[in-house]
Amino acid sequence: MSENWNAVYQDRPYVNKNPYEGVIEFLKLIRERGLHEVLDLGCGDGRHLVYLVREGFCATGMDYSLWGTLRTKEWLTRENLLAELVCAEAACLPWSGERFDAVMSVQVIHHQKITALRRSFAEVKRVLRPGGFFYAVVPHFPPEDWKDGKYIEIEDHTFVPIEGFEQGIPHHFFTEDELVSELSGFKVLEVKEDQRGKFFVLARKKVV
């Protein structure tokens, strides 16, 4: 699947340069708590990682696509900014346990089958410090009018476009109950839905 993502970043210019709605509020929340080490899980071509560094956070970016990390590095270099960048899978994060104060994943972590998704949630929990925060944006089930119907369902709630720039890339769509259930290893603080079919979820690693 990495070839699919490499093609996305090779062929497309930077689409969005401003942070996603909700990210600014999330960063305000963790800043108020004195937290500063943040992992951008699925940093893509740098949209949120660059913003994190500009805002003074100790930021780390991770993406499955080598091309994505290369484009992020180019952006950071242009602005004379520094951040750790790693090409890796969300289901197998290359850090020791309790490494980060917060992890954020904006419209990324759902690009997997459910088995890998569960491993990814477990990995997020593992690399978070006790009481650390997890913020994610994921799509709502069902995928109404999504891709004009040009996709196939490969497992329950998981769909793959059969054409377009995300061709061949899995998209898992959550119900609210499913999302809360899959995050049972966390304390789910808030789940909000917007009018475009996205869930915004804020969770916290439980303190034993």
C-alpha positions in Angstrom: 0.0 0.0 0.0 3.0 2.3 0.5 3.2 2.6 -3.3 -0.3 4.0 -3.4 0.6 6.7 -0.9 3.9 7.5 -2.7 1.9 8.1 -5.9 -0.4 10.4 -4.0 2.4 12.6 -2.8 4.4 12.5 -6.0 1.5 13.6 -8.2 -0.2 16.1 -6.0 0.9 19.6 -4.8 0.4 20.7 -1.2 -3.3 20.7 -1.0 -3.8 22.2 2.5 -1.4 24.3 4.4 -3.5 25.4 7.3 -4.3 23.2 10.4 -7.5 21.2 10.4 -10.3 22.5 12.5 -10.0 21.2 16.0 -6.3 20.9 16.0 -5.8 24.4 17.3 -8.1 23.7 20.2 -6.4 20.4 20.9 -3.0 22.0 21.0 -4.3 24.7 23.3 -5.6 22.0 25.7 -2.3 20.2 25.9 -0.3 23.4 26.2 -2.4 24.5 29.1 -1.3 21.2 30.8 2.4 21.8 30.2 2.7 19.1 27.6 5.0 19.6 24.7 6.2 16.3 23.1 3.7 15.5 20.3 3.6 12.8 17.6 1.8 13.6 14.4 0.8 10.1 13.3 0.4 10.3 9.5 2.1 13.7 9.0 1.7 13.4 5.2 3.4 16.3 3.5 3.7 18.4 6.7 0.5 20.3 7.1 0.2 19.8 10.9 3.8 19.0 11.7 5.0 22.4 10.5 2.3 24.1 12.5 3.4 22.1 15.6 7.0 23.3 15.3 6.0 26.9 14.6 3.9 26.8 17.8 7.0 25.7 19.8 6.1 22.1 20.4 8.7 19.3 20.4 7.2 17.6 17.4 7.8 14.2 15.7 6.3 13.3 12.3 5.6 9.8 11.1 4.2 8.7 7.8 3.9 5.4 5.9 4.9 7.2 2.6 8.6 8.0 2.1 7.5 10.7 -0.4 5.3 12.2 2.2 8.2 12.5 4.7 10.5 13.9 2.0 8.0 16.6 1.2 7.6 17.4 4.9 11.4 17.7 5.2 11.5 20.1 2.3 8.9 22.3 3.9 10.7 22.3 7.2 13.9 23.1 5.5 12.4 26.0 3.7 11.3 27.5 7.0 14.4 26.6 8.9 12.5 24.4 11.3 13.5 21.2 12.9 11.5 18.0 13.7 12.2 14.3 13.9 10.8 12.5 10.8 10.2 8.8 10.5 8.8 6.6 7.8 6.9 3.8 9.5 3.6 2.0 9.9 1.1 3.1 12.5 0.6 -0.6 13.6 4.3 -0.9 14.4 5.6 2.4 15.8 9.4 2.5 16.3 9.6 4.2 19.7 9.8 2.8 23.2 6.9 3.0 25.5 5.7 6.2 27.1 7.6 8.4 24.7 5.0 11.2 23.9 2.8 13.5 25.8 0.2 13.5 23.0 -0.5 11.8 19.7 -2.7 13.3 16.9 -3.9 11.7 13.7 -6.0 13.7 11.4 -7.8 11.8 8.7 -5.1 9.1 8.6 -5.3 6.3 11.0 -8.5 4.9 9.4 -6.6 4.0 6.2 -6.3 0.4 7.3 -8.2 -2.8 7.7 -9.7 -3.3 11.2 -7.0 -5.7 12.4 -4.2 -3.2 11.7 -6.4 -0.4 13.1 -6.6 -2.2 16.4 -2.9 -2.7 16.5 -2.4 1.0 15.7 -4.7 2.1 18.6 -2.7 -0.3 20.9 0.6 1.3 19.6 -0.7 4.8 20.3 -1.5 3.8 23.8 1.9 2.2 24.2 3.9 5.2 23.2 1.8 7.7 25.2 2.8 8.6 28.7 0.3 7.9 31.5 -2.4 10.5 31.2 -1.3 11.4 27.6 -3.9 12.6 25.1 -4.9 11.1 21.8 -6.8 13.3 19.2 -8.1 11.7 16.0 -10.3 12.7 13.1 -12.0 9.7 11.3 -14.9 9.2 8.9 -18.4 8.4 10.0 -20.3 5.3 8.8 -22.0 4.9 6.4 -20.0 6.6 3.6 -23.0 8.4 2.0 -22.2 9.5 -1.6 -18.5 8.9 -0.9 -16.4 8.7 -4.1 -19.7 8.6 -6.1 -20.0 4.9 -5.3 -16.8 4.0 -7.2 -15.5 1.8 -4.4 -15.8 -1.7 -3.1 -16.3 -3.0 0.4 -13.5 -5.3 1.4 -14.7 -6.0 5.0 -17.3 -4.7 7.3 -17.2 -0.9 7.2 -13.9 -0.8 5.2 -14.0 0.4 1.6 -11.4 0.8 -1.2 -11.8 3.3 -4.0 -11.4 1.7 -7.4 -10.3 4.9 -9.2 -8.9 8.3 -8.4 -5.9 9.5 -6.5 -6.7 7.3 -3.5 -7.2 4.2 -5.6 -6.5 1.0 -3.7 -6.2 2.7 -0.3 -8.5 1.3 2.5 -10.9 3.6 4.3 -12.5 2.4 7.5 -15.7 4.2 8.5 -16.8 4.2 12.1 -20.1 4.3 14.0 -19.8 6.2 17.2 -20.4 3.0 19.3 -17.7 1.2 17.3 -15.2 4.0 17.7 -15.7 4.2 21.5 -15.4 0.4 21.7 -12.2 0.3 19.7 -10.7 2.9 22.1 -11.6 0.9 25.2 -8.0 1.1 26.3 -8.4 4.8 26.7 -10.7 7.1 28.6 -12.8 8.7 25.8 -13.4 12.3 26.8 -15.4 13.5 23.8 -16.7 12.4 20.4 -18.1 15.1 18.1 -19.5 14.8 14.6 -19.4 17.5 12.0 -21.7 18.0 9.0 -19.2 16.5 6.6 -19.4 13.0 8.1 -16.3 13.2 10.3 -15.8 12.2 14.0 -13.5 14.2 16.2 -12.4 12.1 19.1 -10.4 13.1 22.2 -9.2 10.4 24.5 -6.7 10.0 27.3 -4.5 7.1 28.3 -5.7 5.8 31.6 -3.4 6.2 34.6 -3.0 2.9 36.3 
